[in-house]
Amino acid sequence: MNIEQMKTVLKEILTKTDLTPCVVGHRGVGKTAGIIQVCREISHGYVPLRLGQMEVGDLVGIPYRDGETMHWSRPGWWPKDDAAPAVVHCDELNRAQQEDTLQAIFQFVEPPSEGQQRALHTHKLAPQHRVVVAINPPDGSYQVAPLDRALLDRMVVLQVETDAQCWSQHAHKADFDLQVRQFIAANQQLLSTNISSFDMQIEPSERAWEMVSKLKKSCRFPKELEMEVYSGVIGREAAVSFLQWCAERHQRPLVADDILNRWNEIAEKAEQQRDDIQAATMSDLVTTLQNNPRINTTQQDNLVAYIAVLPRDMRFGLVKSLLRIPAIADILCQDKYDEVILEAIRRISQNVA
């Protein structure tokens, strides 16, 4: 993805989840600038940590004694509990010069467990704050340490690549020298000589699938970026298989059994179906209820919930068909369903008149 796409994805993750994005890209591509811009756009403070320059004490604080108890002072960079939301940017994660520095930050980049706060040694990060990581790729071009799979498994890896058009837009907004802009426009191959392949060795795991679940439930990524986002969590092979499976499942119309018995699971899909697919679902629903109109209270609520998410014209058509089934008509005319059904009934009455 290019830097603008990265910013779109980063905003979704930072505002809707507590996961840790890891932005990977070659020098000069705009990782840090992009993260700072996202912080401004979502009204979060920005706390930079240059891990290549830090020691363990800079992260966990200096120990001191209080009676019989040992404590660690809070680092000066640590966002206060009552402070406005901030993003802690762990820059140069794989440039940490000491092994114990990398081990110390390991805990901090891990998303908090259910009901817990993100922590670093004895310090707890207030829930309004977020963490983002940025690194250069471990492809032999940089003096960086390889990150093991356990650490990568705790982050959403976003791989950022050079994009001439994206750079051109930025150069224009920043008022770069006109001759520089024109030269790059005519010689895009000279914008950067970076290698685009990163080989981050990302593979699926139980924790990775849990992260995919959080992203799937909470975030809305542009379709063209979904593959890259999920590849940064479970690897490309698993991401391809997962999205193909989702696409095949999504293209099949829902059936009456889905609407009546699995509404909580399929409500979002029901609302997003194309009109032609929606028509197939409505047809199956009417046919099923004509053959067996006896439905329990939960199924009645699910039926009305489905009617409520339909566009007005389709809602009118479905209610008109259902009212021809006496047992279903009695259900739809209950007072508790007036808010959803009444408008359709009024339109039917007007058409008859």
C-alpha positions as CSV (number, residue, x, y, z in Angstrom):
1,M,0.0,0.0,0.0
2,N,1.1,3.6,-0.5
3,I,1.4,6.1,2.3
4,E,-2.1,7.6,1.8
5,Q,-3.6,4.1,1.9
6,M,-1.6,3.4,5.1
7,K,-3.0,6.5,6.7
8,T,-6.6,5.3,5.9
9,V,-6.0,1.9,7.4
10,L,-4.1,3.3,10.4
11,K,-7.0,5.7,11.3
12,E,-9.4,2.7,11.3
13,I,-7.2,0.6,13.5
14,L,-6.3,3.3,16.0
15,T,-9.8,4.7,16.4
16,K,-11.8,1.4,16.4
17,T,-9.5,-1.2,18.0
18,D,-6.7,-1.5,20.6
19,L,-4.5,-3.5,18.3
20,T,-0.9,-2.4,17.5
21,P,-0.2,-1.5,13.9
22,C,3.4,-2.0,12.7
23,V,4.3,0.2,9.7
24,V,7.1,-1.3,7.6
25,G,8.8,0.6,4.9
26,H,12.1,1.8,3.4
27,R,13.8,5.0,4.5
28,G,12.2,8.2,3.3
29,V,8.9,6.7,2.2
30,G,7.0,8.8,4.8
31,K,6.3,6.4,7.7
32,T,6.8,8.9,10.5
33,A,5.2,11.8,8.7
34,G,2.2,9.7,7.9
35,I,1.8,8.6,11.5
36,I,2.0,12.2,12.7
37,Q,-0.6,13.3,10.2
38,V,-2.9,10.6,11.3
39,C,-2.5,11.7,14.9
40,R,-3.5,15.2,13.9
41,E,-6.5,14.0,11.9
42,I,-7.9,11.9,14.8
43,S,-7.0,14.6,17.4
44,H,-4.6,12.4,19.3
45,G,-1.3,13.6,20.9
46,Y,1.9,12.2,19.5
47,V,4.6,10.6,21.8
48,P,7.7,9.5,19.8
49,L,10.1,6.8,21.2
50,R,13.3,6.4,19.3
51,L,14.1,2.9,20.5
52,G,17.5,2.8,18.8
53,Q,18.6,5.4,21.3
54,M,17.0,4.0,24.4
55,E,18.0,1.6,27.2
56,V,15.8,-0.5,29.5
57,G,15.7,2.2,32.2
58,D,14.3,4.7,29.7
59,L,11.4,2.4,29.2
60,V,10.6,0.9,32.6
61,G,11.9,3.7,34.8
62,I,14.5,3.9,37.6
63,P,13.9,1.6,40.6
64,Y,13.5,3.1,44.0
65,R,12.6,1.8,47.4
66,D,9.6,2.6,49.5
67,G,9.9,0.9,52.8
68,E,10.2,-2.8,52.1
69,T,8.8,-2.5,48.6
70,M,10.7,-1.8,45.3
71,H,9.0,0.5,42.8
72,W,9.9,1.9,39.4
73,S,9.5,5.5,38.6
74,R,7.3,6.4,35.6
75,P,9.3,7.4,32.5
76,G,9.0,11.0,31.6
77,W,7.4,10.1,28.2
78,W,4.6,8.0,29.7
79,P,1.2,9.5,28.9
80,K,-0.7,10.4,32.1
81,D,-3.9,8.5,32.9
82,D,-6.0,11.7,32.8
83,A,-4.4,13.1,29.6
84,A,-6.1,13.5,26.3
85,P,-5.8,10.5,23.9
86,A,-2.3,10.0,22.6
87,V,-0.4,7.7,20.2
88,V,2.9,6.3,21.5
89,H,5.1,5.8,18.4
90,C,7.6,3.1,19.0
91,D,10.0,4.0,16.2
92,E,13.0,1.9,15.1
93,L,11.8,-1.1,17.0
94,N,14.2,-3.4,15.3
95,R,17.1,-1.0,15.8
96,A,17.2,-1.5,19.6
97,Q,20.9,-1.8,20.4
98,Q,20.5,-4.0,23.4
99,E,18.6,-7.3,23.6
100,D,17.1,-6.4,26.9
101,T,15.6,-3.2,25.4
102,L,13.8,-5.2,22.8
103,Q,12.6,-7.7,25.4
104,A,11.3,-4.8,27.5
105,I,9.3,-3.2,24.7
106,F,7.9,-6.6,23.7
107,Q,5.3,-6.5,26.4
108,F,4.3,-2.9,25.5
109,V,3.5,-3.6,21.8
110,E,1.2,-6.5,22.8
111,P,-2.5,-5.6,22.7
112,P,-4.1,-5.7,26.1
113,S,-5.9,-8.9,27.1
114,E,-9.6,-8.9,27.6
115,G,-10.5,-6.6,30.5
116,Q,-6.8,-5.6,31.1
117,Q,-4.7,-2.5,30.3
118,R,-1.7,-2.4,28.1
119,A,1.4,-2.5,30.3
120,L,5.1,-2.0,30.4
121,H,6.7,-3.7,33.4
122,T,4.7,-2.2,36.4
123,H,3.2,0.7,34.4
124,K,-0.4,0.5,33.1
125,L,-1.3,2.6,30.0
126,A,-4.7,4.3,30.3
127,P,-7.2,2.8,27.8
128,Q,-7.6,6.0,25.7
129,H,-4.0,5.8,24.5
130,R,-2.8,3.8,21.6
131,V,0.5,2.3,20.4
132,V,2.0,2.2,16.8
133,V,5.3,0.7,15.7
134,A,7.5,1.7,12.7
135,I,10.5,-0.2,11.3
136,N,12.7,-0.6,8.3
137,P,12.3,-4.0,6.6
138,P,14.9,-6.7,7.7
139,D,15.9,-7.3,4.1
140,G,19.7,-6.8,4.5
141,S,19.6,-3.1,3.5
142,Y,19.6,-1.8,7.1
143,Q,21.5,-2.4,10.3
144,V,18.5,-3.9,12.1
145,A,17.8,-6.9,14.2
146,P,15.3,-9.6,12.8
147,L,12.0,-9.7,14.7
148,D,11.0,-13.1,15.8
149,R,7.6,-14.5,14.9
150,A,6.3,-14.2,18.5
151,L,6.7,-10.4,18.3
152,L,5.3,-10.1,14.8
153,D,2.3,-12.2,15.9
154,R,1.3,-9.4,18.2
155,M,1.1,-6.7,15.6
156,V,-0.9,-5.8,12.4
157,V,1.9,-5.3,9.8
158,L,1.3,-2.6,7.2
159,Q,3.8,-2.7,4.4
160,V,4.3,0.7,2.8
161,E,5.8,1.0,-0.7
162,T,6.9,3.9,-2.9
163,D,4.2,5.3,-5.1
164,A,5.1,8.1,-7.6
165,Q,1.6,9.4,-7.9
166,C,1.2,9.6,-4.1
167,W,4.5,11.4,-3.8
168,S,3.5,13.8,-6.6
169,Q,0.4,14.8,-4.7
170,H,2.4,15.4,-1.5
171,A,5.1,17.3,-3.4
172,H,2.4,19.6,-4.9
173,K,0.7,20.3,-1.5
174,A,4.1,20.9,0.1
175,D,5.2,23.2,-2.7
176,F,8.3,21.3,-3.7
177,D,10.5,23.0,-6.4
178,L,8.7,22.8,-9.7
179,Q,11.7,21.4,-11.6
180,V,12.1,18.6,-9.0
181,R,8.4,17.7,-9.4
182,Q,8.6,17.8,-13.2
183,F,11.8,15.7,-13.3
184,I,10.3,13.0,-11.1
185,A,7.1,13.0,-13.2
186,A,9.2,12.2,-16.3
187,N,11.6,9.8,-14.5
188,Q,9.5,7.9,-11.9
189,Q,12.0,5.1,-11.7
190,L,14.4,7.6,-10.0
191,L,12.0,8.5,-7.2
192,S,13.4,5.6,-5.1
193,T,15.5,2.5,-5.8
194,N,14.0,0.6,-2.9
195,I,13.1,-3.1,-3.2
196,S,9.4,-3.6,-2.7
197,S,9.5,-7.1,-1.3
198,F,9.8,-7.3,2.5
199,D,9.5,-11.0,3.3
200,M,8.3,-10.5,6.9
201,Q,7.6,-14.2,7.5
202,I,4.1,-13.6,8.8
203,E,2.1,-16.7,9.4
204,P,-1.3,-17.6,10.9
205,S,-1.8,-18.4,14.5
206,E,-4.6,-18.5,17.1
207,R,-3.7,-15.0,18.2
208,A,-3.5,-13.7,14.6
209,W,-7.0,-15.0,13.8
210,E,-8.3,-13.3,16.9
211,M,-6.8,-10.0,15.6
212,V,-8.4,-10.6,12.2
213,S,-11.7,-11.1,14.0
214,K,-11.3,-7.7,15.8
215,L,-10.4,-6.0,12.5
216,K,-13.3,-7.7,10.6
217,K,-15.9,-6.7,13.3
218,S,-14.7,-3.2,14.1
219,C,-13.0,-1.7,11.0
220,R,-14.2,-0.9,7.4
221,F,-11.3,-1.0,5.0
222,P,-11.5,-0.1,1.3
223,K,-11.9,-3.4,-0.6
224,E,-8.6,-3.0,-2.4
225,L,-6.8,-2.8,0.9
226,E,-8.4,-5.7,2.7
227,M,-5.9,-8.2,1.3
228,E,-2.9,-6.2,2.4
229,V,-4.2,-5.6,5.9
230,Y,-5.1,-9.3,6.6
231,S,-1.8,-10.4,4.9
232,G,0.0,-8.3,7.6
233,V,-1.7,-10.5,10.3
234,I,-2.0,-14.0,9.0
235,G,0.2,-14.0,5.9
236,R,-0.8,-13.8,2.2
237,E,-1.7,-17.4,1.6
238,A,-4.1,-17.5,4.5
239,A,-5.5,-14.0,3.7
240,V,-6.2,-15.1,0.1
241,S,-8.1,-18.2,1.2
242,F,-10.0,-16.3,3.9
243,L,-11.2,-13.5,1.6
244,Q,-12.1,-15.9,-1.2
245,W,-14.2,-17.8,1.2
246,C,-15.8,-14.6,2.4
247,A,-16.5,-13.5,-1.1
248,E,-18.1,-16.8,-2.1
249,R,-20.2,-16.9,1.0
250,H,-21.2,-13.2,0.6
251,Q,-22.4,-13.6,-3.0
252,R,-24.8,-16.4,-2.1
253,P,-28.3,-15.0,-1.2
254,L,-29.4,-15.5,2.4
255,V,-32.2,-18.0,2.8
256,A,-35.3,-18.0,5.1
257,D,-33.5,-20.1,7.7
258,D,-30.8,-17.5,8.0
259,I,-33.3,-14.7,8.5
260,L,-35.5,-16.5,11.0
261,N,-32.9,-18.4,13.0
262,R,-29.5,-16.6,12.6
263,W,-30.4,-13.0,12.4
264,N,-27.7,-11.7,14.9
265,E,-25.0,-13.4,12.8
266,I,-26.2,-12.2,9.3
267,A,-27.9,-8.9,10.0
268,E,-25.0,-6.9,8.4
269,K,-24.9,-9.0,5.4
270,A,-28.7,-8.9,5.0
271,E,-28.6,-5.1,4.9
272,Q,-25.8,-5.0,2.4
273,Q,-27.1,-7.5,-0.2
274,R,-27.5,-6.2,-3.7
275,D,-31.1,-5.7,-4.8
276,D,-31.1,-8.7,-7.1
277,I,-29.7,-10.9,-4.3
278,Q,-32.1,-9.4,-1.8
279,A,-35.0,-10.3,-4.1
280,A,-33.9,-14.0,-4.0
281,T,-33.8,-13.9,-0.2
282,M,-37.3,-12.3,-0.1
283,S,-38.7,-14.9,-2.5
284,D,-37.3,-17.8,-0.4
285,L,-38.7,-16.2,2.8
286,V,-42.2,-15.8,1.3
287,T,-42.2,-19.4,0.0
288,T,-41.0,-20.8,3.3
289,L,-43.6,-18.9,5.3
290,Q,-46.4,-19.9,2.8
291,N,-45.5,-23.6,3.5
292,N,-45.0,-23.2,7.2
293,P,-46.3,-20.0,8.7
294,R,-45.9,-21.1,12.3
295,I,-43.0,-19.2,13.7
296,N,-42.0,-18.6,17.4
297,T,-41.6,-15.2,19.0
298,T,-37.9,-14.9,18.3
299,Q,-38.4,-15.8,14.6
300,Q,-41.2,-13.1,14.5
301,D,-38.8,-10.5,15.8
302,N,-36.1,-11.6,13.4
303,L,-38.6,-11.4,10.5
304,V,-39.6,-7.8,11.4
305,A,-35.9,-6.9,11.9
306,Y,-35.1,-8.0,8.4
307,I,-38.1,-6.0,7.0
308,A,-36.7,-3.0,8.8
309,V,-33.4,-3.0,7.0
310,L,-34.8,-3.2,3.5
311,P,-35.1,-0.2,1.2
312,R,-38.5,1.3,1.3
313,D,-39.8,-0.1,-2.0
314,M,-38.5,-3.6,-1.2
315,R,-40.0,-3.4,2.3
316,F,-43.4,-2.5,0.7
317,G,-43.2,-5.4,-1.7
318,L,-42.3,-7.9,1.0
319,V,-45.0,-6.8,3.5
320,K,-47.6,-6.9,0.7
321,S,-46.6,-10.5,-0.1
322,L,-46.6,-11.5,3.6
323,L,-50.0,-10.0,4.3
324,R,-51.4,-12.6,1.9
325,I,-50.5,-15.3,4.4
326,P,-53.2,-15.0,7.2
327,A,-51.0,-16.3,10.0
328,I,-48.2,-14.0,9.2
329,A,-50.6,-11.1,8.7
330,D,-51.8,-11.5,12.2
331,I,-48.2,-11.4,13.4
332,L,-47.3,-8.2,11.5
333,C,-50.3,-6.4,12.7
334,Q,-49.2,-6.6,16.3
335,D,-48.8,-3.2,18.0
336,K,-45.2,-3.7,18.8
337,Y,-44.3,-3.9,15.1
338,D,-46.2,-0.7,14.1
339,E,-43.0,1.4,13.7
340,V,-41.7,-0.9,11.0
341,I,-44.8,-2.2,9.4
342,L,-47.3,0.7,9.5
343,E,-45.8,2.7,6.7
344,A,-45.9,-0.3,4.3
345,I,-49.5,-1.0,5.3
346,R,-50.5,2.6,4.6
347,R,-48.9,2.5,1.2
348,I,-50.7,-0.7,0.4
349,S,-54.0,0.9,1.5
350,Q,-53.3,3.9,-0.7
351,N,-52.7,1.7,-3.7
352,V,-55.9,-0.2,-3.1
353,A,-57.9,3.1,-2.8
